[in-house]
Amino acid sequence: MNEWLKGDERLDYLLAEDLRIIQSPSVFSFSLDAVLLSRFVGVPKRGAVVDLCSGNGVIPLFLSARTKAKITGVELQPRLYDMACRSIDYNQLGDQIEMMLGDVKEAPSTLGVEKYDAVTCNPPYFSAHELSDKNLSEHHAIARHELYLTLEEAIHSASRLLKQGGKAAFVHRPGRLLDIVTAMRANRLEPKRMQLVYPKRGKEANTLLIEGIKDGKPDLKILPPLYVYEENNEYTEEIREILYGE
């Protein structure tokens, strides 16, 4: 097993999918947001899907359990790209998933315009000027802050990749909802489904899931709220099912 790992990396289970993923605490470990996005998006049974800001490839791996579609992950950072490629090889999914090392802004030019049935994106949440933690590694800083990619740029690339009628799904912070909707509509993505995720009942939402259809008609459906923890700090039944297939 060690031949698959480098440095402080470890091999973690994606339990519900019966897959494994290479992670590193000093470079990148996926969050619940990525899991929720991979379950939220409507993916075709077949066709072609792109995941932008792929990190260590967690969303393509999750999606591979839901669809037979070809999946392409786009990641800017070479170290994360390498981790994703090794995870794909470890799980013997090279025939379904491929990774592209490069800038999300260039993805449509590289991969093709209006060729894809669905696009997912877990973009950086925080603006560049919010980067104040000097101890944050370069890998984490790029993943979390808009140093190389803004929200608007991510949405623009997603739209260019999508066929007419294709679906784009994003996970972000609720405070950016109006920015997201404005950018989606400016790029021909009509918001169709939205769900707010709450840490607990009685708390403010801290995660937003939203999906749009390219050139769709206006009709936004608000899904029931999703709660992560019970009062005893155990995962809720819904989250346990998502994470562990229980």
C-alpha positions in Angstrom: 0.0 0.0 0.0 2.9 2.4 0.8 3.9 2.6 -2.9 0.7 4.7 -3.5 1.5 7.3 -0.8 4.0 10.1 -0.5 5.1 12.0 2.6 2.4 12.4 5.2 -0.4 11.1 3.0 -2.9 8.5 4.1 -5.5 6.4 2.4 -9.0 7.1 3.6 -12.3 5.2 2.9 -15.2 6.8 1.1 -17.5 4.4 2.9 -20.8 4.7 1.1 -19.0 4.4 -2.2 -16.6 1.6 -1.2 -13.7 3.6 -2.6 -10.5 4.9 -1.2 -8.9 8.4 -1.5 -5.4 9.7 -0.9 -5.4 12.6 1.5 -2.8 14.8 3.3 -3.4 17.0 6.3 -0.7 19.4 5.2 -1.9 19.7 1.7 -5.6 18.9 1.4 -8.4 16.9 3.0 -11.9 17.1 1.6 -14.7 18.5 3.6 -18.4 17.6 4.0 -19.2 20.3 1.5 -17.7 18.2 -1.3 -19.7 15.2 -0.3 -22.9 17.2 -0.2 -22.3 18.7 -3.6 -21.6 15.3 -5.1 -25.0 14.0 -3.8 -26.9 17.2 -4.6 -26.1 17.5 -8.3 -28.3 15.9 -10.9 -26.0 13.8 -13.1 -26.9 11.9 -16.3 -26.7 8.1 -16.3 -24.2 8.5 -19.2 -22.6 11.4 -21.0 -19.9 13.7 -19.8 -19.3 15.6 -16.6 -16.7 18.1 -15.5 -15.7 18.9 -11.9 -14.0 22.3 -11.4 -11.6 23.0 -8.5 -11.2 19.2 -8.0 -8.6 19.2 -5.3 -7.6 15.6 -4.6 -10.4 14.3 -6.9 -13.0 13.6 -4.2 -16.0 14.8 -6.2 -15.2 12.8 -9.3 -14.7 9.7 -7.1 -18.0 10.2 -5.4 -19.8 10.8 -8.7 -18.3 7.6 -10.2 -20.6 5.7 -7.9 -23.7 7.5 -9.2 -23.2 7.5 -13.0 -21.5 5.8 -15.9 -20.7 9.2 -17.4 -17.1 10.1 -18.3 -15.8 12.5 -15.6 -13.1 15.1 -15.9 -11.6 16.8 -12.9 -9.8 20.2 -13.3 -7.2 21.1 -10.7 -4.7 24.0 -10.7 -2.2 22.7 -8.1 0.2 20.0 -9.3 0.4 18.3 -5.9 -3.3 17.9 -5.6 -3.6 16.8 -9.2 -1.0 14.1 -8.6 -2.9 12.9 -5.5 -6.1 12.7 -7.5 -4.5 10.8 -10.3 -3.1 8.2 -7.9 -6.5 7.8 -6.2 -8.1 7.2 -9.5 -5.5 4.6 -10.4 -5.8 3.0 -7.0 -9.6 2.5 -7.4 -9.1 1.3 -11.1 -11.3 4.1 -12.4 -9.0 5.4 -15.1 -11.5 4.4 -17.8 -14.2 6.7 -16.3 -12.3 9.5 -14.6 -9.4 11.7 -16.0 -7.8 14.7 -14.5 -6.7 17.9 -16.2 -3.9 19.9 -14.6 -4.7 23.6 -15.3 -6.6 26.8 -14.7 -10.4 26.6 -14.4 -10.6 29.7 -16.5 -8.9 27.9 -19.4 -10.9 24.7 -19.1 -13.5 25.5 -21.8 -10.7 26.2 -24.3 -8.9 23.0 -23.4 -11.8 20.6 -22.9 -14.3 22.1 -25.4 -17.2 24.5 -25.3 -20.8 23.3 -24.8 -19.8 19.6 -24.7 -20.8 18.6 -21.2 -24.0 17.4 -19.5 -23.2 18.5 -16.0 -20.6 20.6 -14.2 -19.8 20.7 -10.5 -17.7 23.2 -8.6 -16.6 23.7 -5.0 -14.8 27.0 -5.5 -12.7 29.0 -3.1 -15.1 30.6 -0.6 -13.1 33.6 0.6 -11.9 36.7 -1.2 -8.1 37.3 -1.6 -8.1 40.2 0.8 -9.5 38.0 3.5 -6.3 36.0 3.6 -4.9 36.9 7.0 -3.6 33.6 8.4 0.1 33.7 7.8 0.5 30.1 8.9 -1.9 28.9 6.2 0.0 26.7 3.6 0.0 27.8 0.0 -2.1 24.7 -0.9 -4.8 25.6 1.6 -4.7 29.3 0.7 -5.3 28.6 -3.0 -8.1 26.2 -2.2 -9.9 28.5 0.2 -9.3 32.0 -1.2 -9.9 33.6 -4.5 -6.2 34.0 -5.3 -6.4 32.5 -8.8 -10.2 32.1 -9.4 -13.2 34.3 -8.5 -16.7 33.0 -8.1 -17.8 34.9 -11.2 -14.9 33.3 -13.2 -15.9 29.8 -12.0 -19.5 30.3 -13.0 -18.5 31.7 -16.4 -16.3 28.6 -17.1 -19.1 26.2 -16.0 -21.6 27.8 -18.3 -19.2 27.7 -21.3 -18.5 24.0 -20.7 -22.2 23.1 -20.5 -24.5 22.0 -23.4 -27.8 23.8 -23.6 -30.0 22.2 -20.9 -27.0 21.0 -19.0 -26.8 21.3 -15.2 -24.3 23.3 -13.1 -24.1 22.8 -9.4 -22.2 24.8 -6.8 -21.5 24.7 -3.1 -20.7 28.0 -1.3 -21.5 30.1 1.7 -25.1 31.4 2.1 -23.8 35.0 2.3 -22.9 34.8 -1.4 -26.3 33.7 -2.6 -27.2 36.9 -4.4 -23.7 37.1 -6.0 -24.1 33.5 -7.1 -27.6 34.0 -8.6 -26.6 37.2 -10.3 -23.5 35.6 -11.9 -25.5 32.5 -12.9 -28.1 34.5 -14.7 -25.5 36.6 -16.3 -24.0 33.4 -17.7 -27.2 31.8 -19.0 -27.6 29.5 -15.9 -31.1 29.7 -14.5 -31.2 28.6 -10.8 -33.6 25.7 -10.5 -32.8 23.9 -7.2 -31.4 25.2 -3.9 -30.8 23.7 -0.5 -29.5 25.3 2.7 -27.4 23.2 5.1 -27.4 23.9 8.9 -24.9 22.7 11.5 -27.8 22.1 13.9 -31.5 23.0 14.3 -31.9 26.5 15.5 -28.5 27.6 14.0 -27.9 29.8 11.0 -27.2 28.0 7.7 -23.5 27.8 6.9 -23.6 26.0 3.5 -25.5 26.6 0.3 -26.1 24.1 -2.5 -27.5 25.5 -5.8 -28.1 24.0 -9.2 -28.9 25.7 -12.5 -29.8 24.7 -16.0 -28.3 26.4 -19.0 -31.0 28.4 -20.7 -33.6 27.0 -18.4 -36.9 28.7 -17.6 -37.3 30.5 -14.3 -38.7 28.2 -11.6 -36.6 27.9 -8.4 -37.4 25.0 -6.1 -36.2 25.3 -2.4 -35.5 21.9 -1.0 -36.1 21.0 2.7 -33.3 22.1 5.0 -30.5 19.6 5.7 -29.1 19.4 9.3 -25.6 18.0 10.0 -25.6 17.4 13.7 -28.1 16.4 16.4 -28.1 18.1 19.7 -25.8 15.4 21.1 -23.3 16.3 18.3 -23.8 13.0 16.5 -24.5 13.1 12.8 -28.2 13.2 11.8 -29.7 10.3 10.0 -29.6 12.1 6.7 -25.9 12.8 7.0 -25.0 9.3 8.2 -26.8 7.9 5.1 -24.8 10.3 2.9 -21.4 9.5 4.5 -21.8 5.8 5.4 -24.7 4.5 3.4 -26.6 3.7 6.6 
